[in-house]
Structure formats: C-alpha cells, structure tokens
C-alpha cells in the first residue's frame, strides 16, 4: 500500500472534493477548500466529462428530480453503478461530476441564490458521504487523494477514461427510474 493522506483525511477530502465539484459544475462560487493542483486537475477532468457526456442532461431529465428526492435518487444511482464492486478513479470522478450536473439542473429550474446554495450543500453532502462510506478503504489502498490527482494528471487521453461509461451509468439511471415509476 502506498503512503499518503491518513485514513481520517480521506472522508474529509471526499466531502471537500464533492462540495468543490458541485459548486464548480453548477457555476456557483467555488470554495477555496482544495489546493491549486487538485483544483486544476478537477476543473480539467470535470470539464472533459461534462463535454463528453453533454452534462448528463438526458439522464438527469429522465429522473424527474427535485430538491426533495434528489439525494435518495443519487445514492441509489451510485449504489447501482458500483454494484459490480469494481472501483476506479473514473467512477469516483463520475459520481462527483454527476452530482454537480444534478445540482446545476435543479438550480436552473429557477430558485433563489439561497435555495441554490442549499441544493448544492445537500447534494455535495450526499455525494461526499457516499464516496467516504463506500470507497474510503479503496482510496486509502490506492495511495489517497494524492493518487487521484496523480492519476488524472498523467492521463494522455481523457476520452479513454469515459469509454464504456454510458452503459454502466445507464444501468444505474434505469434502475432508479424503474423504482420511481413503480411508486
């Protein structure tokens, strides 16, 4: 196992990365809670993922999300995405990006700046908690969040990271959509 950030730092960083990512993608003022190299890496990778996946608009629209049901739906989507137990940095980044796109979608429906901030905090908390609870051990085994930055910092072809993700992500969306329509 590589040495990096200690285990207690992993959950806090998961939350900080979630809040930064949600604010960045939702076009809210991004907090200065991450170091510059990590912010630059996240900005580049989030922009690439949004461009490659058109901001996940079709997926998000199909869910009929609102501020009251978004967090439960997100947790269910993330759980379904990881049901095969195959973790990697691309999946973690997808969770952060999709959370930001969800917040952006809900905020664009029209709300006050205070409600926008509440939505961002609520979604970021859900995302950060999920990553922290479900992936901390794996993240620590990989070398912590420094390795996240190193992994994406060394990528030569960002599009190669996203290949094959549509089917996996669609599986999570379909599962949640089915559960919502049954109710």
C-alpha positions as CSV (number, residue, x, y, z in Angstrom):
1,X,0.0,0.0,0.0
2,X,1.3,3.5,-0.9
3,X,1.5,6.0,1.9
4,X,-0.4,9.2,1.5
5,X,-3.1,11.0,3.3
6,X,-4.1,9.3,6.5
7,X,-7.4,7.5,6.7
8,X,-9.3,10.2,8.6
9,X,-8.3,12.7,5.9
10,X,-10.0,10.6,3.2
11,X,-13.6,11.3,4.4
12,X,-13.0,15.0,4.8
13,X,-11.4,15.3,1.4
14,X,-14.2,13.3,-0.1
15,X,-16.6,15.9,1.3
16,X,-14.4,18.8,0.2
17,X,-14.0,17.5,-3.3
18,X,-17.8,16.9,-3.5
19,X,-18.6,20.5,-2.4
20,X,-16.0,22.0,-4.7
21,X,-17.1,19.8,-7.7
22,X,-20.8,20.6,-7.2
23,X,-20.2,24.3,-7.0
24,X,-17.8,24.3,-10.0
25,X,-20.2,22.3,-12.2
26,X,-23.3,24.2,-11.0
27,X,-21.5,27.5,-11.7
28,X,-21.7,28.7,-8.1
29,X,-18.8,30.4,-6.4
30,X,-16.3,27.6,-5.8
31,X,-14.9,27.5,-2.2
32,X,-11.1,27.6,-1.7
33,X,-11.0,24.3,0.2
34,X,-8.7,22.4,-2.1
35,X,-5.1,23.0,-3.1
36,X,-4.4,24.6,-6.5
37,X,-3.1,21.5,-8.2
38,X,-6.1,19.4,-7.2
39,X,-8.5,22.2,-8.3
40,X,-6.8,22.4,-11.7
41,X,-7.0,18.7,-12.2
42,X,-10.7,18.6,-11.1
43,X,-11.6,21.5,-13.3
44,X,-10.0,19.9,-16.4
45,X,-11.5,16.5,-15.7
46,X,-14.9,17.8,-14.8
47,X,-15.0,19.9,-18.0
48,X,-13.9,17.0,-20.1
49,X,-16.5,14.7,-18.6
50,X,-19.3,17.2,-19.0
51,X,-18.3,17.8,-22.6
52,X,-18.0,14.1,-23.3
53,X,-21.4,13.3,-21.7
54,X,-23.2,16.5,-22.6
55,X,-23.7,17.3,-18.9
56,X,-25.7,14.1,-18.4
57,X,-28.7,16.1,-19.4
58,X,-30.7,13.2,-20.8
59,X,-30.1,11.0,-17.8
60,X,-31.0,13.7,-15.3
61,X,-34.1,14.8,-17.2
62,X,-35.4,11.2,-17.3
63,X,-35.3,11.1,-13.5
64,X,-37.7,13.9,-12.7
65,X,-35.6,15.0,-9.8
66,X,-36.5,17.8,-7.4
67,X,-34.7,19.1,-4.3
68,X,-36.8,16.7,-2.1
69,X,-36.0,13.4,-3.9
70,X,-32.6,14.1,-5.5
71,X,-30.4,12.8,-2.7
72,X,-32.1,9.4,-2.3
73,X,-32.1,9.0,-6.1
74,X,-28.4,9.9,-6.3
75,X,-27.5,7.4,-3.6
76,X,-29.4,4.7,-5.4
77,X,-27.8,5.5,-8.8
78,X,-24.3,5.5,-7.2
79,X,-25.0,2.2,-5.5
80,X,-26.2,0.6,-8.7
81,X,-23.2,1.9,-10.6
82,X,-20.9,0.2,-8.1
83,X,-22.9,-3.0,-7.7
84,X,-20.2,-4.9,-9.5
85,X,-17.7,-3.8,-6.8
86,X,-15.2,-2.6,-9.4
87,X,-13.9,0.7,-8.1
88,X,-11.6,3.0,-10.0
89,X,-10.8,6.7,-10.1
90,X,-13.0,7.2,-13.2
91,X,-16.1,6.0,-11.3
92,X,-15.3,8.3,-8.4
93,X,-14.9,11.3,-10.7
94,X,-18.2,10.3,-12.4
95,X,-20.0,10.4,-9.1
96,X,-18.7,13.9,-8.4
97,X,-19.5,15.2,-11.9
98,X,-23.0,13.7,-12.0
99,X,-23.7,15.3,-8.6
100,X,-22.6,18.7,-9.9
101,X,-24.7,18.3,-13.1
102,X,-27.7,17.3,-10.9
103,X,-27.3,20.4,-8.8
104,X,-26.9,22.5,-11.9
105,X,-30.1,21.0,-13.4
106,X,-32.1,21.7,-10.2
107,X,-30.8,25.2,-9.8
108,X,-31.5,26.1,-13.5
109,X,-35.2,25.2,-12.9
110,X,-35.2,28.6,-11.1
111,X,-34.6,29.3,-7.5
112,X,-33.2,31.9,-5.2
113,X,-29.4,32.1,-4.6
114,X,-30.0,30.8,-1.0
115,X,-32.0,27.8,-2.3
116,X,-29.3,27.2,-4.9
117,X,-26.7,27.1,-2.1
118,X,-28.9,24.7,-0.1
119,X,-29.3,22.4,-3.0
120,X,-25.5,22.5,-3.6
121,X,-24.7,21.7,0.0
122,X,-27.4,18.9,0.2
123,X,-26.1,17.2,-3.0
124,X,-22.4,17.7,-2.0
125,X,-23.1,16.2,1.4
126,X,-24.8,13.2,-0.2
127,X,-22.0,12.7,-2.7
128,X,-19.2,13.2,-0.2
129,X,-20.9,10.8,2.3
130,X,-21.3,8.1,-0.3
131,X,-17.7,8.3,-1.5
132,X,-16.5,8.4,2.1
133,X,-18.6,5.5,3.3
134,X,-18.3,3.3,0.2
135,X,-14.9,4.0,-1.1
136,X,-12.5,5.2,1.7
137,X,-10.8,1.8,2.1
138,X,-10.2,1.6,-1.7
139,X,-9.0,5.2,-1.9
140,X,-6.6,4.6,1.0
141,X,-5.3,1.4,-0.6
142,X,-4.5,3.4,-3.8
143,X,-2.5,6.0,-2.0
144,X,-5.2,8.5,-1.0
145,X,-6.3,11.7,-2.8
146,X,-2.7,12.5,-3.9
147,X,-3.0,9.5,-6.2
148,X,-6.4,10.7,-7.5
149,X,-4.6,13.9,-8.7
150,X,-1.6,12.0,-10.0
151,X,-3.8,9.5,-11.9
152,X,-5.7,12.2,-13.7
153,X,-2.7,14.4,-14.1
154,X,-0.9,11.7,-16.1
155,X,-3.8,10.9,-18.4
156,X,-2.9,11.4,-22.0
157,X,-6.3,10.8,-23.4
158,X,-9.2,11.9,-21.3
159,X,-11.8,10.4,-23.7
160,X,-10.3,6.9,-23.0
161,X,-11.5,7.3,-19.4
162,X,-15.1,7.8,-20.5
163,X,-15.3,4.9,-22.9
164,X,-17.8,2.3,-21.8
165,X,-19.3,4.5,-19.2
166,X,-22.6,5.2,-20.9
167,X,-23.8,1.6,-20.4
168,X,-22.8,1.4,-16.8
169,X,-24.3,4.8,-16.0
170,X,-27.5,4.0,-17.9
171,X,-27.8,0.8,-15.8
172,X,-27.9,3.0,-12.6
173,X,-30.3,5.5,-14.1
174,X,-32.7,2.8,-15.4
175,X,-32.8,1.1,-12.0
176,X,-33.7,4.3,-10.3
177,X,-36.2,5.3,-13.0
178,X,-37.9,2.0,-12.7
179,X,-38.1,2.3,-8.9
180,X,-39.6,5.8,-9.1
181,X,-42.2,4.9,-11.8
182,X,-43.4,1.9,-9.6
183,X,-44.3,4.3,-6.8
